Amino acid sequence: MALPVLHHAWKSSASRRVRLCLAEKGVRFESVLVDLTRGEHHTPEYLKKNPLGVIPLLVLEDGRALFESGTICEYLDETIPDPPLRPEGAYDRATMRNWIRHVDGLIGNLIIFNWKHSIAKVASQWSDAELAEKLRSIPSKERQEAWLRAARKPYTEDEQAEARRKLVALLDRMEEMLGSGGGWLIGGRYSIADIAVVPFVKRIEEEIAPDEVSQAKHPRVHDWWQRLQARPAFKVARIESFYD
Ligand SMILES: N[C@@H](CCC(=O)N[C@@H](CS)C(=O)NCC(=O)O)C(=O)O
């Protein structure tokens, strides 16, 4: 039988979420790696399947396509209920969706740190003509700007400090949510609410503000992070270092 096909990249935050979800569910999938620096997510064929021109994209066994990592994770949880990855009850599920939306809104702050590794290195080598052609194929204004910045205008120290501040505020918010006692962010069990934030915490701990994920600064987040990384799915999903 055909397997679902995941179009993704190992270091892409949104792809990491979907891989975590697939790993928790024990789903086998075919892996198609997308090279963002080659614009493989901006080709007409790709845009037909995901008009947003981003990864991940999950093509189901029957050929239908799904995009948006939070949506894909919810779909997987609805169609493969075991183990459950959404909290019980309509209110907690609604809260989970708002949380994912909140975290999604912070992605621009993560990009500032993530793209300086490989993406900016490649993009800064493009000629003006090459850059102009790449920008034309990008469907959203916001991402056009992100690529332009990567290619020509590195983020300033002030912009990086502001992005770091917003990402640390995410840890503050998590610390508060974890204070309600259940050990996980929403509804007392591990869920897509936790998965949504894993790629952020991984990068905050690795490079952006390592001492903030400490027992001293955010003790509940620190404990949550230890338990999260100990889950077998974390290894299977290959949430690995940006420096490798
Ligand atoms: N809200 C989307 C965000 C997807 C997204 O931003 N993906 C990034 C990688 S983490 C991407 O494709 N970036 C390439 C680009 O913007 O051109 C989701 O959760 O799936």
The ligand as a Gaussian input file, in Angstrom:
#p B3LYP/6-31G(d) Opt

LIG

0 1
 N        2.412000      28.006000       9.460000
 C        3.189000      27.159000       8.601000
 C        4.607000      27.673000       8.531000
 C        5.434000      26.893000       7.547000
 C        6.806000      27.515000       7.381000
 O        7.028000      28.684000       7.682000
 N        7.741000      26.702000       6.892000
 C        9.077000      27.200000       6.678000
 C       10.072000      26.198000       7.190000
 S        9.883000      26.008000       8.941000
 C        9.333000      27.383000       5.191000
 O        8.862000      26.642000       4.372000
 N       10.120000      28.406000       4.857000
 C       10.545000      28.647000       3.527000
 C       10.087000      29.977000       3.003000
 O        9.489000      30.754000       3.737000
 O       10.369000      30.226000       1.831000
 C        3.152000      25.722000       9.148000
 O        3.068000      25.600000      10.365000
 O        3.196000      24.764000       8.375000

